[in-house]
Amino acid sequence: MSNEPARSSGRVDEASGSSASPGLVALERGDYASAASLLAAAIEAGEKTAANYRGLGLAFIKSEQPVKAIQALEQALSLNAEDLGAQHNLGLALMKAGRYAEALPRLRRSVEAMPTYWEAHWAVGTTLVALGLVREGIVGLRRAVELAPERHDIHAVLLFSLELSPDATLEEQQAERRRWYERHAASPATPSRPLLNRKSPERRVRVGYVSADFRAHSAAMIFGPVIRYHDRNAFEIFCYSGIESNDVLAESLRAAADRWRPTAKMSDEDLEALIRDDEVDILVDLSGHTKGHRLAIFARRAAPIQVTAWGFATGTGIPAMDYFFSDPVAVPREVRHLFAETVVDLPCCFCYEPPGDAPEVSPLPSLEGQPFTFGCINRIQKISDPAIALWARILREMPGSRLLLKSHSLSNEAVRAETLRRFAGAGMSEDRLLLLSHTDIYHHMQALHQVDLGLDPFPANGGITTAETLWMGVPVVTVLGKTTHGRLSGALLHALGMPDWIATNEDEYVRIALEFAEDREHLDRLRRGMREELMRTPVFNVREYTRLVEANYRLWWQKWCRQA
Protein backbone atom coordinates (compact mmCIF):
# COMPACT_ATOMS: atom_id res chain seq x y z
CA MET A 1 0.00 0.00 0.00
CA SER A 2 1.31 3.39 -0.94
CA ASN A 3 1.26 6.10 1.71
CA GLU A 4 2.32 9.50 0.37
CA PRO A 5 4.81 11.57 2.41
CA ALA A 6 3.37 14.53 4.22
CA ARG A 7 3.52 18.05 2.95
CA SER A 8 1.87 20.20 5.57
CA SER A 9 0.20 20.60 8.94
CA GLY A 10 -0.99 17.60 10.88
CA ARG A 11 0.78 14.95 8.79
CA VAL A 12 2.96 12.81 11.01
CA ASP A 13 5.36 11.58 8.35
CA GLU A 14 6.57 15.07 7.47
CA ALA A 15 10.27 14.90 6.72
CA SER A 16 11.67 18.37 6.58
CA GLY A 17 11.82 21.43 8.74
CA SER A 18 13.08 24.92 8.08
CA SER A 19 16.64 23.71 7.34
CA ALA A 20 16.28 20.18 6.06
CA SER A 21 19.30 17.99 5.41
CA PRO A 22 19.91 16.59 1.90
CA GLY A 23 18.59 13.21 3.06
CA LEU A 24 15.33 14.72 4.28
CA VAL A 25 14.99 16.72 1.06
CA ALA A 26 15.43 13.49 -0.96
CA LEU A 27 12.77 11.85 1.23
CA GLU A 28 10.43 14.78 0.63
CA ARG A 29 10.70 14.41 -3.15
CA GLY A 30 10.11 10.65 -2.99
CA ASP A 31 13.63 9.43 -3.77
CA TYR A 32 13.66 6.85 -0.99
CA ALA A 33 16.83 4.98 -1.94
CA SER A 34 18.85 8.19 -2.00
CA ALA A 35 17.17 9.38 1.19
CA ALA A 36 18.12 6.21 3.05
CA SER A 37 21.71 6.41 1.83
CA LEU A 38 22.11 10.12 2.67
CA LEU A 39 20.43 9.87 6.08
CA ALA A 40 22.48 6.81 7.04
CA ALA A 41 25.65 8.69 6.05
CA ALA A 42 24.61 11.74 8.06
CA ILE A 43 23.93 9.62 11.14
CA GLU A 44 27.26 7.84 10.69
CA ALA A 45 28.94 11.25 10.52
CA GLY A 46 27.51 12.19 13.92
CA GLU A 47 24.16 13.84 13.08
CA LYS A 48 22.25 11.48 15.36
CA THR A 49 19.05 13.52 15.55
CA ALA A 50 15.52 12.27 16.07
CA ALA A 51 14.56 13.86 12.72
CA ASN A 52 17.27 11.96 10.84
CA TYR A 53 16.33 8.64 12.42
CA ARG A 54 12.64 9.31 11.81
CA GLY A 55 13.37 10.16 8.18
CA LEU A 56 15.53 7.06 7.79
CA GLY A 57 12.73 4.94 9.22
CA LEU A 58 10.22 6.42 6.79
CA ALA A 59 12.59 5.88 3.85
CA PHE A 60 12.89 2.22 4.83
CA ILE A 61 9.08 1.90 5.12
CA LYS A 62 8.68 3.32 1.63
CA SER A 63 11.37 0.95 0.36
CA GLU A 64 9.58 -2.07 1.88
CA GLN A 65 12.34 -2.69 4.46
CA PRO A 66 10.27 -2.77 7.66
CA VAL A 67 12.88 -4.45 9.89
CA LYS A 68 15.41 -1.69 9.21
CA ALA A 69 12.64 0.88 9.63
CA ILE A 70 11.81 -0.47 13.09
CA GLN A 71 15.44 -0.14 14.20
CA ALA A 72 15.68 3.47 12.96
CA LEU A 73 12.36 4.53 14.47
CA GLU A 74 13.18 3.01 17.83
CA GLN A 75 16.34 5.12 17.79
CA ALA A 76 14.27 8.21 16.98
CA LEU A 77 11.98 7.55 19.93
CA SER A 78 14.92 6.98 22.25
CA LEU A 79 15.93 10.57 21.45
CA ASN A 80 12.40 12.03 21.55
CA ALA A 81 9.72 9.84 23.09
CA GLU A 82 7.04 12.42 22.23
CA ASP A 83 7.72 12.34 18.49
CA LEU A 84 4.25 11.58 17.17
CA GLY A 85 5.50 10.95 13.62
CA ALA A 86 8.02 8.39 14.80
CA GLN A 87 5.39 6.70 16.98
CA HIS A 88 2.98 6.40 14.07
CA ASN A 89 5.60 5.25 11.59
CA LEU A 90 6.87 2.65 14.04
CA GLY A 91 3.34 1.28 14.15
CA LEU A 92 3.34 1.14 10.34
CA ALA A 93 6.70 -0.59 10.25
CA LEU A 94 5.60 -3.16 12.82
CA MET A 95 2.44 -3.79 10.79
CA LYS A 96 4.42 -4.27 7.58
CA ALA A 97 6.77 -6.65 9.42
CA GLY A 98 3.76 -8.74 10.50
CA ARG A 99 4.15 -7.84 14.18
CA TYR A 100 0.46 -7.02 14.43
CA ALA A 101 0.03 -7.38 18.18
CA GLU A 102 2.78 -4.79 18.76
CA ALA A 103 1.60 -2.52 15.94
CA LEU A 104 -2.07 -2.27 16.92
CA PRO A 105 -1.81 -0.28 20.18
CA ARG A 106 0.59 2.23 18.57
CA LEU A 107 -1.67 2.67 15.57
CA ARG A 108 -4.71 3.09 17.79
CA ARG A 109 -2.89 5.83 19.66
CA SER A 110 -2.34 7.53 16.30
CA VAL A 111 -6.10 7.44 15.67
CA GLU A 112 -6.75 8.97 19.09
CA ALA A 113 -4.14 11.69 18.57
CA MET A 114 -5.05 12.41 14.92
CA PRO A 115 -8.70 11.46 14.38
CA THR A 116 -8.79 13.11 10.94
CA TYR A 117 -5.61 11.46 9.58
CA TRP A 118 -6.67 8.86 7.01
CA GLU A 119 -3.51 6.75 7.20
CA ALA A 120 -3.98 6.06 10.91
CA HIS A 121 -7.49 4.68 10.30
CA TRP A 122 -6.30 2.70 7.27
CA ALA A 123 -3.43 1.17 9.24
CA VAL A 124 -5.68 0.14 12.14
CA GLY A 125 -8.25 -1.33 9.74
CA THR A 126 -5.65 -3.22 7.73
CA THR A 127 -4.04 -4.64 10.87
CA LEU A 128 -7.36 -5.83 12.26
CA VAL A 129 -8.27 -7.54 8.97
CA ALA A 130 -4.85 -9.24 8.93
CA LEU A 131 -5.62 -10.62 12.39
CA GLY A 132 -8.94 -11.99 11.11
CA LEU A 133 -10.98 -9.31 12.89
CA VAL A 134 -12.75 -8.23 9.72
CA ARG A 135 -15.79 -6.52 11.21
CA GLU A 136 -13.66 -4.19 13.32
CA GLY A 137 -11.21 -3.62 10.47
CA ILE A 138 -13.90 -2.45 8.06
CA VAL A 139 -14.88 0.34 10.47
CA GLY A 140 -11.37 1.79 10.22
CA LEU A 141 -11.22 1.33 6.46
CA ARG A 142 -14.54 3.10 5.95
CA ARG A 143 -13.31 6.05 7.98
CA ALA A 144 -10.09 6.16 5.94
CA VAL A 145 -12.14 6.30 2.71
CA GLU A 146 -14.22 9.15 4.15
CA LEU A 147 -11.09 11.10 5.06
CA ALA A 148 -9.24 10.43 1.80
CA PRO A 149 -11.95 10.27 -0.89
CA GLU A 150 -9.36 10.78 -3.63
CA ARG A 151 -7.39 7.62 -2.73
CA HIS A 152 -8.63 4.92 -5.10
CA ASP A 153 -6.22 2.38 -3.60
CA ILE A 154 -7.64 2.80 -0.08
CA HIS A 155 -11.15 2.46 -1.49
CA ALA A 156 -10.08 -0.79 -3.19
CA VAL A 157 -8.85 -2.18 0.15
CA LEU A 158 -12.32 -1.54 1.57
CA LEU A 159 -13.91 -3.31 -1.40
CA PHE A 160 -11.66 -6.33 -0.92
CA SER A 161 -12.37 -6.46 2.82
CA LEU A 162 -16.14 -6.31 2.26
CA GLU A 163 -15.80 -9.70 0.53
CA LEU A 164 -14.66 -11.12 3.89
CA SER A 165 -17.35 -9.45 6.00
CA PRO A 166 -20.09 -11.61 7.51
CA ASP A 167 -22.35 -8.55 7.48
CA ALA A 168 -21.93 -7.30 3.89
CA THR A 169 -24.68 -7.97 1.35
CA LEU A 170 -24.30 -8.34 -2.41
CA GLU A 171 -26.26 -5.10 -2.83
CA GLU A 172 -23.83 -3.28 -0.54
CA GLN A 173 -20.78 -4.71 -2.30
CA GLN A 174 -22.00 -3.75 -5.77
CA ALA A 175 -23.08 -0.28 -4.61
CA GLU A 176 -19.59 0.28 -3.19
CA ARG A 177 -18.08 -0.76 -6.55
CA ARG A 178 -20.30 1.77 -8.31
CA ARG A 179 -19.15 4.42 -5.83
CA TRP A 180 -15.53 3.51 -6.60
CA TYR A 181 -16.18 3.98 -10.31
CA GLU A 182 -18.06 7.26 -9.88
CA ARG A 183 -15.41 8.69 -7.56
CA HIS A 184 -12.22 7.50 -9.26
CA ALA A 185 -12.82 6.53 -12.89
CA ALA A 186 -15.97 8.10 -14.32
CA SER A 187 -14.37 11.38 -15.47
CA PRO A 188 -11.13 10.83 -17.43
CA ALA A 189 -8.78 13.81 -17.66
CA THR A 190 -8.48 13.52 -21.45
CA PRO A 191 -10.73 11.93 -24.10
CA SER A 192 -9.67 8.59 -25.51
CA ARG A 193 -8.66 8.10 -29.12
CA PRO A 194 -11.09 6.33 -31.45
CA LEU A 195 -10.77 2.57 -31.72
CA LEU A 196 -9.38 1.55 -35.13
CA ASN A 197 -9.61 -2.27 -34.93
CA ARG A 198 -10.09 -3.99 -38.28
CA LYS A 199 -13.67 -5.25 -38.55
CA SER A 200 -13.19 -8.76 -39.90
CA PRO A 201 -15.37 -11.28 -37.97
CA GLU A 202 -13.41 -14.43 -38.87
CA ARG A 203 -9.84 -13.15 -38.55
CA ARG A 204 -7.41 -14.00 -35.78
CA VAL A 205 -8.66 -12.10 -32.73
CA ARG A 206 -6.25 -10.22 -30.47
CA VAL A 207 -6.96 -10.90 -26.79
CA GLY A 208 -5.20 -8.86 -24.12
CA TYR A 209 -4.94 -10.03 -20.50
CA VAL A 210 -4.24 -7.41 -17.82
CA SER A 211 -2.97 -8.51 -14.39
CA ALA A 212 -0.45 -7.83 -11.65
CA ASP A 213 -0.50 -11.53 -10.76
CA PHE A 214 1.37 -13.23 -13.60
CA ARG A 215 3.35 -15.25 -11.04
CA ALA A 216 2.99 -18.03 -8.48
CA HIS A 217 -0.32 -16.80 -7.12
CA SER A 218 -3.74 -18.37 -6.61
CA ALA A 219 -5.28 -16.04 -9.21
CA ALA A 220 -2.77 -17.13 -11.85
CA MET A 221 -3.53 -20.77 -11.07
CA ILE A 222 -7.13 -20.04 -12.13
CA PHE A 223 -6.59 -17.97 -15.28
CA GLY A 224 -3.25 -19.51 -16.28
CA PRO A 225 -4.70 -22.55 -18.07
CA VAL A 226 -6.89 -20.39 -20.31
CA ILE A 227 -3.85 -18.39 -21.45
CA ARG A 228 -1.71 -21.50 -21.97
CA TYR A 229 -4.27 -23.51 -23.96
CA HIS A 230 -5.60 -20.92 -26.39
CA ASP A 231 -5.96 -21.90 -30.05
CA ARG A 232 -3.09 -19.88 -31.51
CA ASN A 233 -4.52 -20.17 -35.01
CA ALA A 234 -7.63 -18.29 -33.94
CA PHE A 235 -6.32 -16.00 -31.20
CA GLU A 236 -3.25 -13.84 -30.67
CA ILE A 237 -2.46 -13.39 -26.98
CA PHE A 238 -1.09 -10.22 -25.36
CA CYS A 239 -0.20 -10.18 -21.65
CA TYR A 240 0.10 -6.81 -19.88
CA SER A 241 2.01 -7.66 -16.73
CA GLY A 242 2.02 -5.36 -13.71
CA ILE A 243 4.74 -7.44 -12.07
CA GLU A 244 7.94 -9.00 -13.29
CA SER A 245 8.65 -12.47 -11.93
CA ASN A 246 10.90 -15.32 -12.99
CA ASP A 247 9.11 -18.10 -11.13
CA VAL A 248 7.95 -21.20 -12.97
CA LEU A 249 4.34 -20.05 -13.36
CA ALA A 250 5.39 -16.66 -14.70
CA GLU A 251 7.73 -18.29 -17.20
CA SER A 252 4.98 -20.60 -18.45
CA LEU A 253 2.66 -17.64 -19.05
CA ARG A 254 5.41 -15.60 -20.72
CA ALA A 255 6.10 -18.53 -23.05
CA ALA A 256 2.39 -18.88 -23.86
CA ALA A 257 1.90 -15.24 -24.85
CA ASP A 258 2.47 -13.96 -28.37
CA ARG A 259 3.35 -10.56 -26.89
CA TRP A 260 4.51 -9.90 -23.31
CA ARG A 261 4.28 -6.28 -22.15
CA PRO A 262 5.87 -5.24 -18.80
CA THR A 263 3.63 -2.45 -17.50
CA ALA A 264 4.48 -1.95 -13.81
CA LYS A 265 6.12 1.43 -14.42
CA MET A 266 3.53 2.69 -16.91
CA SER A 267 0.88 5.27 -16.10
CA ASP A 268 -2.72 4.39 -16.91
CA GLU A 269 -2.56 6.81 -19.85
CA ASP A 270 0.54 5.17 -21.31
CA LEU A 271 -0.86 1.68 -20.83
CA GLU A 272 -4.09 2.64 -22.53
CA ALA A 273 -2.12 4.06 -25.45
CA LEU A 274 -0.06 0.85 -25.69
CA ILE A 275 -3.18 -1.34 -25.76
CA ARG A 276 -4.72 0.84 -28.46
CA ASP A 277 -1.49 0.75 -30.48
CA ASP A 278 -1.51 -3.07 -30.15
CA GLU A 279 -5.07 -2.98 -31.54
CA VAL A 280 -6.33 -5.42 -28.93
CA ASP A 281 -9.83 -6.59 -29.80
CA ILE A 282 -10.87 -8.18 -26.48
CA LEU A 283 -9.34 -6.87 -23.24
CA VAL A 284 -9.68 -9.06 -20.15
CA ASP A 285 -9.32 -7.81 -16.58
CA LEU A 286 -7.88 -10.53 -14.33
CA SER A 287 -7.60 -8.51 -11.09
CA GLY A 288 -10.93 -6.97 -10.14
CA HIS A 289 -10.44 -4.57 -7.25
CA THR A 290 -7.19 -6.13 -6.01
CA LYS A 291 -3.69 -4.73 -5.69
CA GLY A 292 -2.16 -3.61 -8.97
CA HIS A 293 -5.42 -3.52 -10.94
CA ARG A 294 -5.78 -1.23 -13.97
CA LEU A 295 -9.53 -0.73 -13.95
CA ALA A 296 -9.19 2.94 -14.91
CA ILE A 297 -8.17 1.98 -18.45
CA PHE A 298 -11.25 -0.22 -18.75
CA ALA A 299 -13.41 2.70 -17.63
CA ARG A 300 -11.96 4.66 -20.58
CA ARG A 301 -12.76 1.85 -23.07
CA ALA A 302 -9.28 0.77 -24.15
CA ALA A 303 -10.60 -2.00 -26.44
CA PRO A 304 -13.79 -2.75 -28.39
CA ILE A 305 -14.79 -5.60 -26.06
CA GLN A 306 -13.95 -5.66 -22.34
CA VAL A 307 -14.35 -8.55 -19.90
CA THR A 308 -13.67 -9.24 -16.23
CA ALA A 309 -12.98 -12.82 -15.24
CA TRP A 310 -11.28 -15.35 -12.96
CA GLY A 311 -8.61 -13.50 -10.94
CA PHE A 312 -11.02 -11.85 -8.48
CA ALA A 313 -14.21 -11.87 -10.49
CA THR A 314 -16.95 -10.34 -8.36
CA GLY A 315 -17.92 -7.44 -10.63
CA THR A 316 -16.27 -4.05 -11.16
CA GLY A 317 -19.06 -1.46 -11.12
CA ILE A 318 -17.73 -0.06 -14.43
CA PRO A 319 -20.35 0.54 -17.17
CA ALA A 320 -17.74 0.14 -19.93
CA MET A 321 -16.96 -3.41 -18.76
CA ASP A 322 -19.10 -5.38 -21.19
CA TYR A 323 -19.03 -8.92 -19.82
CA PHE A 324 -18.38 -10.87 -16.63
CA PHE A 325 -17.63 -14.61 -16.87
CA SER A 326 -19.40 -16.51 -14.11
CA ASP A 327 -22.02 -19.27 -13.74
CA PRO A 328 -25.65 -19.62 -12.58
CA VAL A 329 -24.71 -20.64 -9.03
CA ALA A 330 -22.08 -17.99 -8.31
CA VAL A 331 -24.34 -15.27 -9.75
CA PRO A 332 -28.00 -16.34 -9.77
CA ARG A 333 -30.16 -14.74 -12.44
CA GLU A 334 -32.30 -12.88 -9.91
CA VAL A 335 -29.34 -10.73 -8.76
CA ARG A 336 -27.71 -10.02 -12.11
CA HIS A 337 -29.35 -6.62 -12.37
CA LEU A 338 -26.99 -5.49 -9.58
CA PHE A 339 -23.94 -5.88 -11.82
CA ALA A 340 -22.61 -3.29 -14.27
CA GLU A 341 -21.56 -6.09 -16.64
CA THR A 342 -23.59 -8.61 -18.62
CA VAL A 343 -23.04 -11.93 -16.84
CA VAL A 344 -22.07 -14.76 -19.20
CA ASP A 345 -22.18 -18.35 -17.98
CA LEU A 346 -19.45 -20.95 -18.23
CA PRO A 347 -19.73 -24.46 -16.69
CA CYS A 348 -18.11 -22.89 -13.61
CA CYS A 349 -16.79 -19.44 -12.80
CA PHE A 350 -13.27 -20.90 -12.76
CA CYS A 351 -11.27 -23.91 -13.89
CA TYR A 352 -8.36 -25.73 -12.27
CA GLU A 353 -5.35 -27.52 -13.68
CA PRO A 354 -3.78 -29.72 -10.98
CA PRO A 355 0.00 -29.54 -10.69
CA GLY A 356 1.70 -32.45 -12.40
CA ASP A 357 3.78 -33.21 -9.32
CA ALA A 358 0.90 -33.12 -6.82
CA PRO A 359 1.16 -35.77 -4.07
CA GLU A 360 -0.72 -39.00 -4.55
CA VAL A 361 -4.03 -39.41 -2.74
CA SER A 362 -3.54 -41.02 0.66
CA PRO A 363 -5.78 -43.56 2.44
CA LEU A 364 -8.52 -42.06 4.59
CA PRO A 365 -6.58 -41.08 7.74
CA SER A 366 -9.36 -42.04 10.17
CA LEU A 367 -9.26 -45.59 8.76
CA GLU A 368 -5.52 -45.63 9.47
CA GLY A 369 -5.92 -45.07 13.20
CA GLN A 370 -5.86 -41.25 13.22
CA PRO A 371 -8.49 -39.05 14.91
CA PHE A 372 -11.22 -38.01 12.51
CA THR A 373 -9.96 -34.70 11.11
CA PHE A 374 -11.91 -31.89 9.51
CA GLY A 375 -9.78 -29.41 7.58
CA CYS A 376 -9.61 -25.96 6.02
CA ILE A 377 -6.59 -24.68 4.07
CA ASN A 378 -7.86 -21.16 3.37
CA ARG A 379 -6.23 -17.97 4.55
CA ILE A 380 -7.21 -17.09 8.08
CA GLN A 381 -8.91 -13.83 7.07
CA LYS A 382 -11.66 -15.89 5.40
CA ILE A 383 -12.51 -17.68 8.64
CA SER A 384 -15.27 -15.56 10.14
CA ASP A 385 -16.60 -15.71 13.68
CA PRO A 386 -19.85 -17.35 12.44
CA ALA A 387 -17.77 -20.04 10.71
CA ILE A 388 -15.76 -20.64 13.89
CA ALA A 389 -18.98 -20.97 15.90
CA LEU A 390 -20.36 -23.52 13.43
CA TRP A 391 -17.14 -25.54 13.29
CA ALA A 392 -16.99 -25.60 17.08
CA ARG A 393 -20.53 -26.94 17.06
CA ILE A 394 -19.50 -29.75 14.67
CA LEU A 395 -16.51 -30.67 16.83
CA ARG A 396 -18.68 -30.77 19.96
CA GLU A 397 -21.14 -33.05 18.18
CA MET A 398 -18.30 -35.41 17.28
CA PRO A 399 -16.12 -36.08 20.35
CA GLY A 400 -12.53 -37.02 19.59
CA SER A 401 -12.48 -35.25 16.26
CA ARG A 402 -10.16 -32.35 15.48
CA LEU A 403 -9.82 -29.47 13.03
CA LEU A 404 -6.75 -28.80 10.88
CA LEU A 405 -6.23 -25.20 9.77
CA LYS A 406 -3.48 -24.28 7.31
CA SER A 407 -2.77 -20.68 6.39
CA HIS A 408 0.30 -18.69 5.44
CA SER A 409 -0.36 -16.17 8.23
CA LEU A 410 -0.42 -18.84 10.95
CA SER A 411 3.37 -18.57 10.96
CA ASN A 412 2.76 -15.15 12.54
CA GLU A 413 2.60 -15.50 16.33
CA ALA A 414 0.08 -12.68 16.73
CA VAL A 415 -2.27 -14.21 14.15
CA ARG A 416 -1.84 -17.66 15.71
CA ALA A 417 -2.63 -16.34 19.20
CA GLU A 418 -5.65 -14.40 17.93
CA THR A 419 -6.95 -17.50 16.12
CA LEU A 420 -6.67 -19.59 19.29
CA ARG A 421 -8.41 -16.84 21.25
CA ARG A 422 -11.30 -16.74 18.78
CA PHE A 423 -11.78 -20.51 18.90
CA ALA A 424 -11.57 -20.46 22.69
CA GLY A 425 -14.35 -17.89 22.66
CA ALA A 426 -16.46 -20.44 20.78
CA GLY A 427 -15.69 -23.06 23.45
CA MET A 428 -13.03 -24.94 21.50
CA SER A 429 -9.76 -25.79 23.26
CA GLU A 430 -6.36 -25.74 21.61
CA ASP A 431 -5.97 -29.52 21.81
CA ARG A 432 -8.79 -29.92 19.24
CA LEU A 433 -6.92 -27.77 16.71
CA LEU A 434 -3.97 -28.52 14.45
CA LEU A 435 -2.50 -25.25 13.13
CA LEU A 436 -0.15 -25.35 10.14
CA SER A 437 1.54 -22.46 8.36
CA HIS A 438 3.10 -21.76 4.97
CA THR A 439 4.85 -24.44 2.90
CA ASP A 440 5.59 -24.95 -0.78
CA ILE A 441 2.69 -26.14 -2.95
CA TYR A 442 3.65 -29.84 -2.74
CA HIS A 443 3.64 -29.89 1.06
CA HIS A 444 0.62 -27.57 1.10
CA MET A 445 -1.36 -30.24 -0.70
CA GLN A 446 0.32 -33.07 1.19
CA ALA A 447 -1.09 -31.63 4.43
CA LEU A 448 -4.47 -32.89 3.19
CA HIS A 449 -3.23 -36.44 3.80
CA GLN A 450 -4.21 -35.68 7.40
CA VAL A 451 -7.75 -34.55 6.54
CA ASP A 452 -10.84 -36.74 6.22
CA LEU A 453 -13.38 -34.07 5.31
CA GLY A 454 -13.06 -30.41 4.29
CA LEU A 455 -14.98 -27.51 5.82
CA ASP A 456 -15.44 -24.46 3.61
CA PRO A 457 -15.21 -21.02 5.26
CA PHE A 458 -17.93 -18.40 4.91
CA PRO A 459 -19.05 -15.77 4.06
CA ALA A 460 -16.01 -15.84 1.71
CA ASN A 461 -15.54 -19.34 0.32
CA GLY A 462 -12.45 -21.08 -0.84
CA GLY A 463 -11.77 -21.03 -4.58
CA ILE A 464 -8.53 -22.60 -5.69
CA THR A 465 -8.17 -24.12 -2.20
CA THR A 466 -11.46 -25.98 -2.64
CA ALA A 467 -10.22 -27.37 -5.96
CA GLU A 468 -6.90 -28.39 -4.36
CA THR A 469 -8.73 -30.10 -1.50
CA LEU A 470 -10.92 -32.06 -3.90
CA TRP A 471 -7.91 -33.08 -6.02
CA MET A 472 -6.42 -34.67 -2.90
CA GLY A 473 -9.58 -36.79 -2.57
CA VAL A 474 -11.10 -34.74 0.27
CA PRO A 475 -14.75 -33.69 -0.22
CA VAL A 476 -15.75 -30.25 1.05
CA VAL A 477 -18.92 -29.11 2.83
CA THR A 478 -20.06 -25.62 1.88
CA VAL A 479 -23.05 -23.39 2.51
CA LEU A 480 -24.49 -21.18 -0.24
CA GLY A 481 -24.03 -17.56 0.73
CA LYS A 482 -25.68 -14.39 -0.51
CA THR A 483 -22.61 -12.87 -2.18
CA THR A 484 -20.59 -13.96 -5.21
CA HIS A 485 -17.56 -14.82 -3.10
CA GLY A 486 -19.85 -16.72 -0.75
CA ARG A 487 -21.01 -19.07 -3.53
CA LEU A 488 -17.70 -20.03 -5.18
CA SER A 489 -17.39 -23.48 -3.62
CA GLY A 490 -21.08 -24.14 -4.23
CA ALA A 491 -20.55 -23.22 -7.89
CA LEU A 492 -17.58 -25.58 -8.13
CA LEU A 493 -19.32 -28.50 -6.39
CA HIS A 494 -22.43 -28.04 -8.53
CA ALA A 495 -20.34 -28.07 -11.71
CA LEU A 496 -18.59 -31.25 -10.50
CA GLY A 497 -21.87 -33.07 -9.85
CA MET A 498 -21.54 -33.02 -6.06
CA PRO A 499 -24.74 -31.24 -4.91
CA ASP A 500 -24.99 -33.39 -1.77
CA TRP A 501 -22.14 -31.37 -0.27
CA ILE A 502 -23.88 -28.00 -0.68
CA ALA A 503 -25.92 -26.72 2.28
CA THR A 504 -28.50 -23.96 2.09
CA ASN A 505 -28.28 -22.99 5.77
CA GLU A 506 -26.05 -23.53 8.79
CA ASP A 507 -28.06 -26.38 10.30
CA GLU A 508 -27.85 -28.28 7.03
CA TYR A 509 -24.09 -27.61 6.92
CA VAL A 510 -23.71 -29.30 10.31
CA ARG A 511 -25.96 -32.20 9.28
CA ILE A 512 -24.01 -32.85 6.06
CA ALA A 513 -20.66 -32.72 7.84
CA LEU A 514 -21.71 -35.10 10.61
CA GLU A 515 -23.57 -37.58 8.40
CA PHE A 516 -20.68 -37.96 5.97
CA ALA A 517 -18.20 -38.10 8.85
CA GLU A 518 -20.00 -41.15 10.21
CA ASP A 519 -19.85 -42.97 6.86
CA ARG A 520 -16.13 -43.69 6.60
CA GLU A 521 -16.52 -46.31 3.88
CA HIS A 522 -18.29 -43.79 1.65
CA LEU A 523 -15.59 -41.20 2.30
CA ASP A 524 -12.93 -43.77 1.45
CA ARG A 525 -14.63 -44.68 -1.85
CA LEU A 526 -14.98 -41.01 -2.75
CA ARG A 527 -11.35 -40.39 -1.93
CA ARG A 528 -10.04 -43.22 -4.07
CA GLY A 529 -12.16 -42.35 -7.12
CA MET A 530 -12.22 -38.57 -6.86
CA ARG A 531 -9.52 -37.67 -9.39
CA GLU A 532 -10.94 -39.83 -12.16
CA GLU A 533 -14.38 -38.26 -11.68
CA LEU A 534 -13.00 -34.71 -11.59
CA MET A 535 -11.12 -35.10 -14.86
CA ARG A 536 -14.39 -35.93 -16.62
CA THR A 537 -15.67 -32.40 -15.99
CA PRO A 538 -14.87 -29.23 -17.99
CA VAL A 539 -13.72 -27.59 -14.75
CA PHE A 540 -10.68 -29.86 -14.50
CA ASN A 541 -10.46 -30.53 -18.26
CA VAL A 542 -8.96 -27.09 -18.85
CA ARG A 543 -8.58 -27.50 -22.61
CA GLU A 544 -12.32 -28.08 -22.97
CA TYR A 545 -12.95 -25.12 -20.64
CA THR A 546 -10.74 -22.90 -22.81
CA ARG A 547 -12.63 -23.89 -25.97
CA LEU A 548 -15.86 -22.69 -24.29
CA VAL A 549 -14.21 -19.39 -23.39
CA GLU A 550 -13.01 -18.98 -26.97
CA ALA A 551 -16.49 -19.68 -28.34
CA ASN A 552 -17.76 -16.69 -26.38
CA TYR A 553 -14.87 -14.53 -27.54
CA ARG A 554 -15.65 -15.33 -31.17
CA LEU A 555 -19.38 -14.64 -30.75
CA TRP A 556 -18.68 -11.29 -29.08
CA TRP A 557 -16.20 -10.32 -31.76
CA GLN A 558 -18.60 -11.21 -34.56
CA LYS A 559 -21.35 -9.21 -32.85
CA TRP A 560 -19.07 -6.18 -32.49
CA CYS A 561 -18.04 -6.35 -36.14
CA ARG A 562 -21.70 -6.41 -37.22
CA GLN A 563 -22.71 -3.55 -34.95
CA ALA A 564 -19.63 -1.44 -35.65
Sequence and secondary structure as in RCSB ss.txt:
>XXXX:A:sequence
MSNEPARSSGRVDEASGSSASPGLVALERGDYASAASLLAAAIEAGEKTAANYRGLGLAFIKSEQPVKAIQALEQ
ALSLNAEDLGAQHNLGLALMKAGRYAEALPRLRRSVEAMPTYWEAHWAVGTTLVALGLVREGIVGLRRAVELAPE
RHDIHAVLLFSLELSPDATLEEQQAERRRWYERHAASPATPSRPLLNRKSPERRVRVGYVSADFRAHSAAMIFGP
VIRYHDRNAFEIFCYSGIESNDVLAESLRAAADRWRPTAKMSDEDLEALIRDDEVDILVDLSGHTKGHRLAIFAR
RAAPIQVTAWGFATGTGIPAMDYFFSDPVAVPREVRHLFAETVVDLPCCFCYEPPGDAPEVSPLPSLEGQPFTFG
CINRIQKISDPAIALWARILREMPGSRLLLKSHSLSNEAVRAETLRRFAGAGMSEDRLLLLSHTDIYHHMQALHQ
VDLGLDPFPANGGITTAETLWMGVPVVTVLGKTTHGRLSGALLHALGMPDWIATNEDEYVRIALEFAEDREHLDR
LRRGMREELMRTPVFNVREYTRLVEANYRLWWQKWCRQA
>XXXX:A:secstr
       STT TT    TT  HHHHHHHTT HHHHHHHHHHHHHTT   HHHHHHHHHHHHHTT HHHHHHHHHH
HHHH TT HHHHHHHHHHHHHTT HHHHHHHHHHHHHH TT HHHHHHHHHHHHHTT HHHHHHHHHHHHHH TT
 HHHHHHHHHHHTT SS  HHHHHHHHHHHHHHHTSS SS          TTS EEEEEEES  SSSHHHHHHHH
HHHT  TTTEEEEEEESS   SHHHHHHHHH SEEEE TT  HHHHHHHHHHTT SEEEE  SSSTT  HHHHHT
T SSEEEE SSS S    TT  EEEE TTTS GGGGGGSSSEEEE SSS      TT       GGGGT   EEE
E S GGG  HHHHHHHHHHHHHSTT EEEEE GGGGSHHHHHHHHHHHHHTT  GGGEEEE    HHHHHHGGGG
 SEEE  SSS  SHHHHHHHHTT  EEEE  SSSGGGHHHHHHHHTT GGGEESSHHHHHHHHHHHHH HHHHHH
HHHHHHHHHTTSTTT HHHHHHHHHHHHHHHHHHHHHH 
